[in-house]
Amino acid sequence: QQYIGKRFSDVFPAFKNVCDVELKGLNIIDIDADVVFTALPHHESYQVVKPLLEKGLKVIDLSADFRFKNHERYKNWYGEHPFFELSKSAVYGLPEIYREEIKKARLIGNPGCYPTSAIIPLYPLLKEGIIDGNGIIVDSKSGVSGAGRGLSLKTHFCEVYGGFKAYNVTQHRHQPEIEEQLESAGEKVSVLFTPHLLPIKRGILTTTYSRIVKDVSENDLYEIYEKYYSMEPFVRIFKDELPSVEAVVGSNFVDMAVKIDKNTKTVITISALDNLTKGASGQAVQNMNLMLGIDEKEGLEIIPLYP
């Protein structure tokens, strides 16, 4: 509301002479669009999404309000949801798994950034019965922009720079989202998720640890990844080196690698993505392209901002 009457480029100067439209208050009746993106906090999104759907619009929601199918799981972590019946028709917006459903959807629950970084490398391993779904460890590190633009002492530059710490241990709301989506691979899943705050602007590096239950080699695992992701425009599989944050920042790529520790019979996956693109808005645009039947890569073929 505080930006009504200002130009978009006044709020985000990088868009000067690129997007200078005037920002207006929300009036659903006046909206003339094919797709609407909603980027509000949970419990605020569903109040807007419902009338948008009733108007006949397609919606891509970036909150957690429509990411879950299990009502109890949502309620335990986020509280009550008076319009949860809408979630029954919503599609989780991860194209690498739900592409065909996304094409026909009217409502997309755009995934969280941490879940995207964990689900993409783990899903094929669970689907193929390579790892035990019980006790998967997901260890993630994110840049400060993952916390949003709101002011907080914990994300002030002087508080973050030169430091490195875990936060929301055992109580981060992305844990149930990761579990629910991995369970779509066919078995009950329990995840121990620990996020960390990196003293950088953007990017996520996620390392997962799972107990191996099949006699396979690393080459076998890479063959599985090729089977699932070789045709995916935004998944890059690394075999001779490990993913790094600086190689994905500014792009819609998710880079991934896999290793086996034979001594502990553990499968280790490493993935990197930009929390603001493939982890949020880039993925939302990818979903929009699929919903509208246009080239999935439209507007997203941006190389990483490196060096």
GIKA-V981572 format. One line per field, one symbol per residue. psi: psi as a letter, one per 40 degrees, with the letter a starting at -180 (. if undefined). A space follows every 50 residues. Layout:
psi->???
//
This chain:
psi->deeheiideddgdeehedgfihhiihgddehgidihhhfiiieddddddd ddddeeiihhheaedfeidhdddddddeaigefdddddeihhfgdedfdd dddeidhhhhiidddddddddddddddefdihehfhhhhihiideeeaei hhddeiddddheihiiifhefheeddddddddeeeeihhhhhhhiihifi diihhhhihihheigiidddddddddddedehdehhhhdeiiiideeehe ieihiiiiihhddefhhhihihiheecdecdddddddddddefihdehee ghiigh.
//
